[in-house]
Amino acid sequence: MTDEPALAALAAGRHGDPFSLLGPHREEGGWRLRVLVPGARAVSAHAVDGSLLASLAPTPHEGLFEGMIPFRWPYRLRIEWPGGVQDTADPYAFPPLLGPMDLYLFAEGRHRRLGEALGAHVMEVEGVSGTRFAVWAPNARRVSVVGDFNTWDGRRHPMRLRIEAGVWEIFIPDVGPGARYKYEIIGAHGALLPLKADPCAGEAEHPPATASVVPRPLPPHLRTGGPPLAPEVPVTIYEVHAGSWMRREDGGVLGWDALAERLIPYARELGFTHLELLPITEHPFDGSWGYQPIGLFAPTARFGPPEAFRRFVDAAHAAGLGVILDWVPAHFPADAHGLARFDGTALYEHEDPREGFHRDWNTLIYNLGRHEVRGFLIASALTWLRDFGCDGLRVDAVASLLYRDYSRPPGEWIPNIYGGRENLEAIAFFRELNEAVAEHAPWATVIAEESTAWPGVTAPASHGGLGFGFKWNMGWMNDTLAYMAKDPVHRRWHHDRLTFGLLYAFSERFILPLSHDEVVHGKGSLLAKMPGDRWQRFANLRAYLGFMWGHPGKKLLFMGGEFGQPEEWNHAASLPWHLLDDPMHAGMRHWVGDLNAVLRSHPALYRNDTRPEGFAWSVVDDRDQSIFAFLRFGAAADAPVLVVSNFTPVPRHGYRVGVPRGGVWTERLNSDSALYGGSNLGNGGAVTAEDVPMHGHGQSLVLTLPPLATLFLVGPR
C-alpha cells in the first residue's frame, strides 16, 4: 500500500519524485493508475478506441484520482472540468526522453547543441503530439512546468529528476507552439521560489511580460553566409541598436521584416560590409540595451519571432552584408524570474559576492568554474552562429572577466589559486569558446571587447593566447577622441595621442570602434565632441573619420555617426532622419559612403591591416602644424595610398610629403570637398611626384592641405 504521507505530499505539490506515484504502476491484477488534476470533477481512462477502461475514484487527497486498468499503454484520460471535458494522453505514462549521452555531455559542459536538449521542444512521442520540457536545477526539491495549459498550477505537472545530471524533464501532451510557460521550483531549502523563465527558452513573451514561450520548430537552415571577417579583407561595420535606428510613425519599434526592408539597403548603399547588432538576446529592461540578458537562446520578442530574425539574417546575406551579434557572457541581471539563485542556490553565479557580483552594473557573474555553466554559454554562442546563420559574435566586457580584481578595491576580491589577479577559469572559458566556434561554426569570427593590455587576445590558444579573431582597440578610440576634443590651437601639445596607437597597432588583430559607448551617458555625440563653430565641427568630424578609415585596423561606426547626429543617442527614440535634409548632414553621410567605397576598392587600405609592412609614416613629427601623413601598402601589385590629415583650421600651401613612387598620385578623396560641406580647397584631382627626396623616400609631392581635412592620394601601381 502506498505511503499516505507521500500521497499527501504529492497532492500538496511537495513530492520530489512524482513519477514514482503518478501514472500506471504494476500491481497484482493489473495496473494502478493515479492522476493528479486539482479542480477536476471526474477522471476516467479509455482505450484508444474510446472504450472505457476505468472510472478513477477520488482519494482523500484533493485532486488525486486512482483506479485499476488492465494494461499500461496505450490509454487516454478523460477529465471533466467545471468548464468542459478534456481528452488527453497522460504525461506520466511516458518514459524518460533525454538520452544518456545528452546528460553526460551536459554534465561535462560539452553539449554543443544544448538548446536542443534543454528548454521546450515540440515533438511527437509514441504517436502523441506535445512538448518536452527540460531544465537544469540540481538542488531543487521539486520542479513543475506551469503555464496557460494547466492554469499555472504547480501541482499539475511536476517533473522527473534525472539525478545523474540534475536535469528535470517531462513530456506534456497537446501543448504546442505559442504556449506560455515557466518553472515553479521548490528550492534547496524548501522555499517556493518566484516563477522562473526557462534559461534555454527559444522564445519569450514581449517584455515587460516574462514568461517563456514554446517555440515553433525552425526548419532546417541552409546558411547562405555574408562576407568574411578576416584580416586580409575589407571590413567596415555599422553598429545598430535595432530598437532605435528607425521607428514607426506611432513611435513603435520596427520588426525584423521591416528592418530588413529599410536597414539592410541603407547599410549596403553606404558601402558597409557588416551589420553589428547590440544584444538581441531576450532581456527584461529596455534601458540595458540588451546588455543584461536573461534568455541567451531567444531573440527578443520586441522585434518578432525567431523565424523573423532568421529571415533578417538571410536578407542581409542576400544583400552582401554580414551580421555580427553582441553577446554577453560576462554578467546577468538579478530579476526574480531569471537565473539568479535559480534552484534556491547560486547555480549560475558565484556564492561569494567578491566573485559573483559586478559592482559597476549591479549584476551577477557566471561561475565559469562549473562545467554546466561553461557549456550553457558556449552552446548559446553556437546557437546564434549555427541555427540563425550569423557571421560573428562580439563578446562584451571581456576585461571584466579576465581580472579577478576588475573594478574592486583591495580586500574585496579573491585571488586565484596562485595568488594572482588573473581569472584562470575565464581564460580557459574563452579558449574553449573560440575552439568550439572554430570546430562547429568555422565560418564565424569571435571579437573581444577587451580594454586592457592583456597579451595575446587574438593569438591562438596553442600559442598561449585567448583565440579571438579580432579585438576592439579601445586605447586607440580613447586617445584619438581625446585629441579631437581639443581646440586645434592646443592639439600640438597632444600630438602623441594620434601617433601612439601605431606603437602597438600590429600586436593584435584590431577593430577601430566608434561605438555606442562613446555617445551615451552625457558624453555627447561624435559631432558634439568636436570643437569650433558649426562648420568646424563638421570639418573636424569628417577629417577624423578620414584619419580612421586610413589607419590600420577594421572600422566600426555606431548608427547616427554617419550623418553627424548632433545629440547623443537616445535608445527610446528614432535617429533624427530629418537632418538629412540639411546639406551638412547629408554631406557627412556622403563622405562616409565614399570612405567605404575607396577602402573597398583599394587593397592597400585593408590587405595588410594586421601587418607592419602595410604601414609607413611619412610625416609623424609636425606637431606645430598638427599634420599627419602616412602610407598604406597592400601586395606588390597594389597601388599605395597616401593619407594626409591637417587638424588645424589653417590651409597649408606648398606642403611637401615624401612618397615611395614617382608619377601621378590621384587625389581620390578630400574631406574638404564641397560635396561633403567643405570649402572645396584641394589639389585639382592629381599631383605629380617630384624627384625631391623627403621623409626617407626618393620622391615627394607638393600638396595643398585644406583646413581641418583629410586627403587620400592613390599612387601609381
DARA-V134734 format. One record per helix or strand of 3 or more residues. SS is the DSSP state (hx for helix, st for strand). FROM is the first residue (numbers start at 1). TO is the last residue. Records with the same first field share a line. If there is no record, write none. Layout:
SS=FROM-TO + FROM-TO
This chain:
hx=4-11 + 18-20 + 91-93 + 100-108 + 114-117 + 148-150 + 256-269 + 286-288 + 301-303 + 306-318 + 353-356 + 371-387 + 398-402 + 424-440 + 461-463 + 474-485 + 488-494 + 496-503 + 516-519 + 526-529 + 534-550 + 561-563 + 577-581 + 583-601 + 603-605 + 612-614 + 674-676
st=23-27 + 30-36 + 42-46 + 52-58 + 64-69 + 76-81 + 84-88 + 119-125 + 128-136 + 142-147 + 160-162 + 167-173 + 180-186 + 236-240 + 274-277 + 281-283 + 293-299 + 322-327 + 392-395 + 445-448 + 470-472 + 510-514 + 554-558 + 615-622 + 627-632 + 641-646 + 652-659 + 664-670 + 686-688 + 699-705 + 709-714
